[in-house]
Amino acid sequence: MPSRVHQVIDTHGSLVFPGVYDPLSAKIAEQTGFPLAFVSGYAVAATLLGEPDLGLLTQTEIIERARQICRAVSIPILVDADTGYGNALNTVRTVTELVGTGAAGCFLEDQQWPKRCGHMDGKRVVDRQEYLEKIGAAVEARGEADFFVVARTDAVAAVGLDEALARVDGARAAGADATFVEAPRSLAELVEVGRLAPKPTVANMVEQGRTPVLPQAQLAEMGFNLILYPVTGLYASAHALTTAYGHLREQGTSAGSDDRLMAFDTFNDLIGVDEKYALARKWSTGKD
């Protein structure tokens, strides 16, 4: 039977999906109508630690955040598993733990540790064979579980486009379900990735990043199936908070910013207050 993620791809052909970083952002993604979401390591590092994506987030921290998110929503959740947090043995543990969270799959990359955001400078990658062994270990570790392995390479910046394409070809042969060449540096490189990378393949749209941000229809025509916007929600939230807190600090009140705030009842609907009231009534003993 096709995995949950395969089913989503088969239904949509090409789809846009967002990065999330906590249960609330995941609930908003689900209620907005997205059929799939991605736990962004960059966003979790920023919101959980207040730190940049420079290898500071640990395996246990991302696994626990994935568990919280998967419990909060019913749509499939892909998780940024960075490098697997070590060698093939560490990758086996990472995948096994993520399967246990209910995650629908993960991204695994070939950077040397400590890794860094794919659109930052100074990336280095491990030997190709070491990377392919980790992909093989991940595929074996999931067993019969419904778990979608996306093989990501950062070799474009570290080595070159030809090496990146060779790596995702090898990863697909090793059993990866999808491929992801991170951070093509131009439209021409993006076109080549869409043409040559094994399908399904990911386009990573990072605002003001290294890769041109293009419309879904254009990326689909180029051959991309999974069009990820990993930090759009994070940047929107940070901007909204800065604006709201700035108004509050300057004016001494939130009055006048109602158009920038979600209504009390709307927010309670989002987090399921009425459902909890109903559950409390069901098991109430009649005491206050």
N, C-alpha and C positions, 0 to 999 in steps of 0.2 A: 504493500500500500504506500502511495506517495506520502512524503512527510508533509507536515503542516505548511512549511515554507514552500515546498514544491507545489502544493495545491494553490497557494496564493499566487505564485508565479504563473501557473497554468491558467488561472482565472483571469489574470490581468495582462499577461504578456510582458508588460513593462509597467512598473509602479514606482511612485514616489513614496518614501516613508521617512519618518523623523527620528532623530536621536532623542532619547529621554534620559533622565538621571535620578528620578525618585518615583514613588508610587503616584504622587499627584500629577506630575508631568505625563506619566504613562496613562493615567485615567483621562486626562485631557486629550491625549492623542487618540485613545480609543473612542471617546465620545465625539470627537471631531469627525470620525469615520475612517481613520487609517486602519487597514487590515493587518498591519505589521509595524513593529517599532524596534529600535536598536538602543541598547544601553551603551552610551558613549563613555569610554574611559576618560577622555578629555573633560567631559561635563561632570562625571562623578568625582574626578580629582578636584575640580574647581568647587563643587558644591559640598562635598564631604570633608575635604581637607583645606579648601581655600588655597590650593597650590596648583602650579602648572602641570601639564602632562609630560613629565620628565622622568618617568619610572618610579615615582614616589608612591603610587597607589599599589597596594599589595593584593596578592591572590585572594586572601580571606575577605578583604574589604569589598572587592568587586563581586565575589560570590554571594556575600550576605546582601549586598544591594540588589543583585539579580533576584535573589529569593524574595525580597520584599516586593519588588516590582511584579514578578510573575504571580504572586498571590493576589495582587490588587486588580489585575485585568485578565480578560479571557483571550485577547488576541495573542498570536505568537510573538515571542520576544527573542531577538538575537542579542548576543552579549559580546562586547569587546573583551577578548581574553588575552590581549596583548601578545606576548611571545609564548604563552603557556606558562610563563613565570619560571623558566629554566630549561632543562633539557627534555628529552623525550619522556622520562619518568615523571617530571613535574607536569608535563602536558597531559599525561594520562590522568593524574590526580585532578588537574583543573577540569578536564572534560567530564570525568566521573562526578565531580562535585556539581558542575553546572547541570548535568542531566538530572541530578537530584533536586535542583531548584525548580524544575519545570520549564527551564529555558528551552526554546525551540532550536537553538543552535548558537554558534559562536564564530567570531573572526579570529584567525590565528596568523600572526605575522612573522617575518624573518629578520627583524632587527636584532642587533646585539643589545644585551641588557647593560645599563639602564636604557630603555627605549625612550623615544620622545614622539610628540605629535607628528603625524606624517607631513605636515606643512611647515615644520620648523627646520632649522639648519642643523647640520652635524650628525645626520643619521649614518649608521653603519649596519651592515647586514652580516649574518652568519654565512658560513659556507653553504652552497646550494644543497649538497647532500645532507647536511645536518638539518636543514629546513625541511627537506622532503621526508626525512625520517620522522620528524615531529608531526607532520601531516599524517603520515601512515599510522603513527602511534595514536593520534586523535581519532582517526577513523576506526581503528581496532577497539579503542577504549569505549566508544559509544555502543558497541555491540549492536543489538537489535533496537535500541532506543530511537525514538523519533527526534533526531538531533542532526541539524544541517550544518556542515562544516564549510566555512568560507575561507579559502586560502588567500591571504593578503601578502603582497610583496612590496617592500619599500626600495627595491633595487634600482628604480628609475633614477633617483637622486644619488644613490650610493655607488652605482656601477654604470647603469645605462638602460635604455629601453629594451634592447635585445636580450639582455640578461633577465630583466623583469619578465618578459614574455616566455623565455625558456623556463623560468621558475614556475609560472602558473601552469604551463603545459605539463611539467613534471608533477605538480601538485594534483592536477586533475587525474593524471594517470595513477597517482597514489591513492585516489579515492575521494578527494575533496568534491563537494557537491557544487561549489561555485568558486569563481575566481575574482580577485580584486587587485588590480595594479594601482597602487596609491600614488597620487600627486603627479599625473602627467603635467608637463610644464607649459604646454601650448595646445592650441586647437589641433595642430597637426599630430601631436603625440596622442591626444585623446581619440582622434579618428583612428589611428593605428591600433590602439588598445581595443576600441570597440570592434574593429575588423578582425583582429587576430586572437584576442584572448578567448579561451574556451568558455562556452556559454553554460549556464547563465553567468553574467559578469556584472560587477558593481561599478557605478560611477559615484564618486564621493564629492559632493558639492559643498565646499567650505567657503562661506562668504569672505571675500578678500584673501583667499588662500592662493595656492600655486596654480590651481586648475581653473580654466574658464567655467563659470556657472552658466549653464545652458538650459533651455526649456525642455520639459519632459519629451515632447514630440520629437525634437531634434536628437536627443540622446537615444531614444528608442529606435529611431531610424539608423543611427550609428551602430546599433547592436547591443545597447545596454538594457538589462532587464531589471536590475535593482538600483534605483536612483536614491541615494541616501543623502539627507540633509542632517548631519550629525549634531550641529551646534546652533541651528536656527532658533530652537526653543530656548536654549541657554542664553544666547545673546539678547533675545527678545525679553526674557525675564529680567536679566541684569539691567537692561535699558529701562524697563517699566519700573523696577524697584528704585533705580537712581532718580527717575523723574518723580515718583510718588514721595520718596523720602526727602528729596530736595524741596518739593512743595511744602511738605509738613514742617520741615526745619525752618524754612523762610517765612511761612504764613502762621505757624503755630496751630494749624488746624488742617483737616483734610477737606473741609468745605471748599467747593470750587473745583474739585478734582473728581467728582462723581462719575464723569464720563470715562475716566481711566480706571475705575474700580469695578470689579465684579460685584453684583448685588448680593446681599446677605443670603436671601432665599436661593438664588441661583448657585451660589457656592455650596450651600448645604445640600442641594440636589446633586451636585457634582460628587460630593464625598459620601452620599448615601445616608443622610440623616434619617429620612423617613423609614428606610428599611431597618435601621437600627432601633428606631422607636417601635416598629411593629414587632421586631424580635423580642424587645424588652417586655412588651405587653403580653406576648405569647407565654413567657416564662415568669411573669409577675406573680408574686405571692399575695398581692393586694396591699402590701405595706408601702408606706411612703419611702 
